[in-house]
């Protein structure tokens, strides 16, 4: 599940998720201004399934949790409005094989390897103007 949806428990500082403090944590459907633009669930690469919290930090440029690539190099996303989208990944760093320890997470991403990462991040949350400048 998208870490920026719901109660982030020990990562909450008031209503701010300490993992991504510049971005909005959505607690209710009504908090999401465009539910068709924020994903709720994602197929996850087996190497990064360690909890129910799909999280990548905006400023680190690394895959901490990696989306799956089982379906001919892509993954399915379920958005907050209920629709689904299939995303075909463009970069090899997003598609390590599905076998134990193949991903070697976290995966550091150079500037030329960030397109897939940005696609996911742009559908994870929105900038919260009240929290700009509070990056960790």
C-alpha positions, 0 to 999 in steps of 0.5 A: 500500500502507498505509504502516503495513504492512511495512518503512518503510525511511528512515522507521523509527526502531527499530520506529517510523514517524517519519511517525506515531510514535504509531501501530503499524508492523506488520511481520508479519501476526501483529503485527496484532491484528485483520487485518479492521480494517486495510487493506493496499491501496487504490485511489488517486487518480491525482494522488497516485500517486507511490510505493507508500506510501499515507500520511496523517499523523494530526495534520496533517488533510490528504490527502497521499495521496488515495483514489480515487473512480472508482467512483461516488464511492468506492474499494475497500480490501483488508484484511490478512485478504484481504476487500475493502470498498467505501467511498462518500465523503461529502465533496467534498474526498475526490472531486476529478475524476480528471484531471491536477492536479485534486486539488491535493495536499495538501488541507487539511481543515477540521473539517467536512471530516474524516469520510472522512479519519478513516474511512481513518485508523481503518483504517490502524493502531492507537495504540501505547501505548508511543509516545504523546506522540512525535508529530512 
